[in-house]
Amino acid sequence: MTVHHLEPSLATTTQVFSRDSPPVLTVNPGDSVRVRSLDAWGHLERQTIPGEDKPQLFAEREGHCLTGPIAVAGAKPGDMLAVTFASLTPDPWGFTNAGRKDDEFTRLLDVDGGVPQWLLWDVDAQQGTATNQLGQSVALNPFLGVVGVPTNRPGDFATTPPRADGGGNIDCKELTVGSTLFLPVTVPDALVSVGDGHAAQGDGEVGGTAIECGMTADLVLDVVLDAPLQTIHAMTPTARITFGFNADLNLATAEALKAMLTWMQDLYGMERTHALALASTVVDLRITQVANETWGVHAVLSHDAVQISPTV
């Protein structure tokens, strides 16, 4: 197995998803890549006080600062790209802010929209904690907020909303070490980009940011022909996960649950309404994120949720 290394620079990063972006690295299916990504804003220096204006990689920030795209040789539309997270190590600092937007959701929370407040975090990867300037500590749960491929349409597409046809800004805190994310291949060679490291995040990412940080990720990139679903899904050490993305929460929920029912039908040999009845007892629906113009919902089925007894 070949191991590649990719560092962030103006030549190896992007702020958009585009099928026309040339790859910055080409790997073979099954190869490993150690990818370093800057935080979502592309900070080049650590903040010393919360909210401090520090140099960023891009003079004009248009989207998440992502490392890539990476071509996976031979991947073609109709295949599934498997991205396995072998290790995830956050940088020693990160930031969180809230209140930057003055929108309907912020007003519902009785928050002063347009008046951002910041938390600046010291991140200790060895101890597994992050501590902010208020003396508050939280446990680390590092993952990459953005892992995605471009849509098969011309033009540049924003990195903010996640998409059913490419993933991207999924922001699912379940995608930690040992997990594999499956994405539909939309364009030849996949062209996957990654970044938006989060040292910790709650389901929902309710304030609009997590503990935003740079990340060093060891990834295994592979092509799968016999995936259980042709939509975005994941296998974690503890569960199976399906996803839904839509501006309508009902439709996002239905998208995630429909995929899970299909998976359960295959797993347990059930007809669909029986699968829905079983899902009502063992499947958890979680709000992945509310921060990205598109609702994210994920359905979670624990590996040990259903025990199969021998028939009498």
C-alpha positions as CSV (number, residue, x, y, z in Angstrom):
1,M,0.0,0.0,0.0
2,T,1.4,3.4,-1.0
3,V,1.3,6.3,1.5
4,H,1.1,9.8,0.1
5,H,1.6,13.2,1.9
6,L,-0.3,16.4,1.1
7,E,0.4,19.8,2.8
8,P,-1.8,22.9,2.4
9,S,-0.6,25.7,0.2
10,L,-2.1,27.9,-2.5
11,A,-1.2,25.2,-5.0
12,T,-2.9,22.4,-3.1
13,T,-6.1,23.9,-1.7
14,T,-9.4,25.1,-2.9
15,Q,-12.4,27.1,-1.7
16,V,-15.0,25.6,-4.1
17,F,-16.2,22.3,-5.4
18,S,-15.7,22.1,-9.2
19,R,-15.5,19.2,-11.6
20,D,-13.0,21.3,-13.6
21,S,-10.5,21.8,-10.8
22,P,-7.3,19.9,-11.6
23,P,-6.2,17.3,-9.0
24,V,-3.3,18.2,-6.8
25,L,-2.5,14.6,-6.1
26,T,-3.5,11.3,-7.8
27,V,-3.6,8.0,-5.9
28,N,-4.6,4.5,-6.6
29,P,-7.6,2.8,-4.9
30,G,-6.5,1.5,-1.5
31,D,-3.7,4.1,-1.1
32,S,-3.3,6.0,2.1
33,V,-2.9,9.8,2.3
34,R,-1.7,11.9,5.2
35,V,-3.5,15.1,4.6
36,R,-2.9,18.3,6.5
37,S,-5.6,20.9,6.3
38,L,-5.8,24.4,7.8
39,D,-8.9,25.5,9.7
40,A,-12.0,26.4,7.7
41,W,-10.9,30.0,7.5
42,G,-7.4,29.1,6.4
43,H,-5.5,30.7,9.3
44,L,-1.8,30.7,8.9
45,E,-1.1,31.8,12.5
46,R,-2.5,31.1,15.9
47,Q,-4.8,33.7,17.5
48,T,-3.4,35.1,20.7
49,I,-6.6,36.7,21.8
50,P,-10.2,35.6,20.9
51,G,-11.2,36.9,17.5
52,E,-7.8,38.3,16.6
53,D,-7.4,39.0,12.9
54,K,-4.5,36.8,11.7
55,P,-3.2,36.1,8.2
56,Q,-5.2,33.6,6.1
57,L,-4.1,31.5,3.1
58,F,-6.6,33.2,0.7
59,A,-6.7,36.9,0.5
60,E,-10.4,36.7,-0.1
61,R,-12.3,34.1,1.8
62,E,-15.0,32.5,-0.5
63,G,-15.6,29.2,1.3
64,H,-14.0,26.5,3.4
65,C,-10.2,26.2,3.0
66,L,-10.0,22.6,1.7
67,T,-7.0,20.5,0.8
68,G,-7.5,18.9,-2.6
69,P,-8.9,17.8,-4.9
70,I,-7.4,14.4,-4.8
71,A,-7.9,12.1,-7.8
72,V,-8.5,8.4,-7.2
73,A,-7.4,6.8,-10.4
74,G,-10.1,4.8,-12.2
75,A,-13.0,5.9,-10.0
76,K,-16.0,6.5,-12.3
77,P,-19.6,7.7,-11.9
78,G,-21.7,4.8,-10.5
79,D,-18.9,3.7,-8.2
80,M,-18.8,4.5,-4.5
81,L,-15.8,6.3,-2.9
82,A,-14.8,4.9,0.5
83,V,-13.0,7.3,2.8
84,T,-11.7,5.7,5.9
85,F,-10.4,7.8,8.8
86,A,-7.4,6.0,10.2
87,S,-6.2,8.8,12.4
88,L,-7.3,12.4,13.1
89,T,-5.0,14.8,15.0
90,P,-6.2,18.4,15.7
91,D,-3.8,21.3,15.8
92,P,-2.9,22.8,19.2
93,W,-5.4,25.6,19.0
94,G,-8.9,26.3,17.7
95,F,-11.7,28.9,17.8
96,T,-15.5,29.0,18.1
97,N,-17.7,32.0,17.4
98,A,-21.4,32.6,17.5
99,G,-23.7,35.5,16.7
100,R,-22.0,36.5,13.4
101,K,-25.3,36.2,11.5
102,D,-28.4,38.3,12.1
103,D,-31.0,35.8,10.8
104,E,-34.3,34.3,11.7
105,F,-32.8,31.4,13.6
106,T,-30.5,33.6,15.7
107,R,-33.4,35.9,16.6
108,L,-35.4,32.9,17.8
109,L,-32.6,32.2,20.2
110,D,-32.7,35.8,21.6
111,V,-29.1,36.3,20.5
112,D,-27.6,39.6,19.4
113,G,-27.2,38.8,15.7
114,G,-24.3,40.5,14.0
115,V,-22.4,40.9,17.3
116,P,-20.0,37.9,17.3
117,Q,-18.6,36.4,20.5
118,W,-15.5,34.2,20.4
119,L,-14.0,31.3,22.3
120,L,-10.3,30.6,21.9
121,W,-9.2,27.1,22.7
122,D,-5.9,25.4,23.7
123,V,-6.2,21.9,22.2
124,D,-4.3,19.1,23.9
125,A,-4.5,16.1,21.6
126,Q,-2.5,13.9,24.1
127,Q,-4.8,14.7,27.0
128,G,-7.9,14.7,24.8
129,T,-9.2,18.0,26.0
130,A,-9.7,21.6,24.8
131,T,-9.7,24.5,27.2
132,N,-11.0,28.0,26.4
133,Q,-10.1,31.5,27.8
134,L,-13.0,31.2,30.3
135,G,-11.3,28.2,31.9
136,Q,-13.9,25.7,30.5
137,S,-12.7,22.3,29.2
138,V,-14.4,19.9,26.9
139,A,-13.5,16.4,25.7
140,L,-12.0,16.2,22.2
141,N,-13.9,14.3,19.4
142,P,-12.0,15.2,16.3
143,F,-13.4,14.8,12.8
144,L,-13.4,16.5,9.4
145,G,-16.4,18.6,8.8
146,V,-16.0,18.6,5.0
147,V,-15.3,15.6,2.9
148,G,-16.8,15.8,-0.6
149,V,-16.7,15.4,-4.3
150,P,-17.9,17.9,-6.9
151,T,-21.3,17.7,-8.6
152,N,-21.3,16.7,-12.2
153,R,-22.4,20.2,-13.4
154,P,-20.2,23.0,-14.8
155,G,-19.2,25.9,-12.6
156,D,-17.9,26.5,-9.1
157,F,-20.2,25.4,-6.2
158,A,-20.1,26.8,-2.7
159,T,-18.7,24.6,0.1
160,T,-21.3,25.7,2.7
161,P,-24.3,23.5,1.9
162,P,-23.9,19.7,2.0
163,R,-25.2,18.0,-1.1
164,A,-26.8,14.5,-1.7
165,D,-24.8,14.1,-4.9
166,G,-21.4,15.0,-3.4
167,G,-21.4,15.3,0.4
168,G,-19.1,18.1,1.4
169,N,-20.0,20.0,4.5
170,I,-21.7,17.1,6.3
171,D,-20.5,18.1,9.8
172,C,-21.3,14.8,11.3
173,K,-19.5,14.3,14.6
174,E,-19.9,10.5,14.3
175,L,-17.2,10.3,11.6
176,T,-14.3,9.8,13.9
177,V,-11.3,7.5,13.8
178,G,-12.2,4.0,12.5
179,S,-15.2,5.3,10.5
180,T,-15.7,4.9,6.7
181,L,-17.7,7.5,4.8
182,F,-19.2,6.3,1.4
183,L,-19.8,8.9,-1.3
184,P,-21.2,8.4,-4.7
185,V,-18.6,9.1,-7.4
186,T,-19.9,11.9,-9.5
187,V,-17.0,12.6,-11.9
188,P,-14.1,10.6,-13.2
189,D,-11.4,10.0,-10.6
190,A,-13.7,11.3,-7.8
191,L,-11.8,14.5,-7.1
192,V,-12.3,14.5,-3.3
193,S,-11.4,17.5,-1.1
194,V,-11.2,17.5,2.7
195,G,-10.9,20.0,5.5
196,D,-12.9,22.0,8.1
197,G,-11.3,20.2,11.0
198,H,-13.4,20.1,14.2
199,A,-11.8,19.2,17.5
200,A,-15.2,18.9,19.1
201,Q,-18.8,19.7,18.1
202,G,-22.3,19.0,19.4
203,D,-25.0,17.5,17.1
204,G,-26.4,20.5,15.2
205,E,-23.4,22.8,15.4
206,V,-26.0,25.2,16.7
207,G,-23.8,28.4,16.9
208,G,-22.5,28.0,13.4
209,T,-19.0,26.8,14.3
210,A,-17.4,24.0,16.2
211,I,-13.9,24.1,17.7
212,E,-12.5,25.0,14.3
213,C,-8.9,23.8,13.9
214,G,-6.3,22.6,11.5
215,M,-6.2,18.8,11.3
216,T,-3.7,16.1,10.2
217,A,-5.7,13.2,8.9
218,D,-4.6,9.7,7.7
219,L,-7.1,8.6,5.1
220,V,-7.5,5.5,3.1
221,L,-9.2,6.2,-0.2
222,D,-10.8,3.2,-2.0
223,V,-13.4,2.5,-4.7
224,V,-16.3,0.1,-3.7
225,L,-18.5,-1.6,-6.2
226,D,-20.8,-3.5,-3.8
227,A,-21.7,-0.8,-1.3
228,P,-25.0,-1.5,0.5
229,L,-26.4,1.8,-0.7
230,Q,-25.8,4.2,-3.6
231,T,-26.4,7.2,-1.4
232,I,-24.2,8.8,1.2
233,H,-23.8,6.6,4.2
234,A,-21.2,5.6,6.8
235,M,-19.9,2.7,8.9
236,T,-18.5,3.7,12.3
237,P,-17.0,1.5,15.0
238,T,-20.4,1.5,16.7
239,A,-23.1,2.1,14.1
240,R,-24.5,2.3,10.5
241,I,-25.4,5.9,9.5
242,T,-27.5,7.3,6.6
243,F,-27.9,11.0,5.7
244,G,-30.4,13.5,4.5
245,F,-29.8,17.0,3.3
246,N,-32.6,19.5,2.4
247,A,-33.7,23.0,3.2
248,D,-37.0,21.3,4.4
249,L,-36.4,19.4,7.7
250,N,-39.2,17.0,6.8
251,L,-37.6,16.1,3.5
252,A,-34.1,15.8,5.0
253,T,-35.5,13.5,7.7
254,A,-37.3,11.4,5.1
255,E,-34.1,11.1,2.9
256,A,-32.1,9.8,5.8
257,L,-34.8,7.4,7.0
258,K,-35.6,6.1,3.5
259,A,-32.0,5.1,3.0
260,M,-31.8,3.4,6.4
261,L,-35.0,1.4,5.7
262,T,-33.4,0.2,2.5
263,W,-30.3,-0.9,4.4
264,M,-32.4,-2.6,7.0
265,Q,-34.4,-4.5,4.4
266,D,-31.1,-5.9,3.0
267,L,-29.6,-6.6,6.4
268,Y,-32.6,-8.4,7.9
269,G,-34.5,-9.7,4.9
270,M,-37.6,-7.7,5.8
271,E,-40.3,-6.0,3.7
272,R,-40.3,-2.2,4.0
273,T,-43.2,-1.6,6.4
274,H,-41.8,-4.2,8.8
275,A,-38.4,-2.4,8.5
276,L,-40.1,0.9,9.5
277,A,-41.7,-0.8,12.5
278,L,-38.3,-2.2,13.6
279,A,-36.7,1.2,12.9
280,S,-39.1,2.8,15.3
281,T,-37.6,0.8,18.1
282,V,-33.9,1.0,17.3
283,V,-33.0,3.8,14.9
284,D,-32.0,7.2,16.3
285,L,-32.6,10.3,14.2
286,R,-30.2,13.2,14.9
287,I,-29.9,16.7,13.6
288,T,-26.4,16.7,12.1
289,Q,-26.2,20.5,11.6
290,V,-28.4,23.5,11.3
291,A,-25.6,25.9,10.3
292,N,-25.2,25.4,6.6
293,E,-28.3,26.7,4.8
294,T,-29.4,23.1,4.4
295,W,-30.7,20.9,7.2
296,G,-28.6,17.8,7.9
297,V,-30.2,14.8,9.5
298,H,-28.6,11.4,10.1
299,A,-30.2,8.1,11.0
300,V,-28.2,5.9,13.3
301,L,-28.5,2.1,13.7
302,S,-26.1,0.7,16.3
303,H,-24.4,-2.5,15.3
304,D,-25.7,-4.3,18.4
305,A,-29.2,-2.9,18.2
306,V,-30.8,-6.0,16.7
307,Q,-30.1,-9.6,17.8
308,I,-31.2,-12.4,15.5
309,S,-32.7,-15.3,17.4
310,P,-32.9,-18.8,15.7
311,T,-36.4,-19.5,14.5
312,V,-38.4,-22.2,16.3
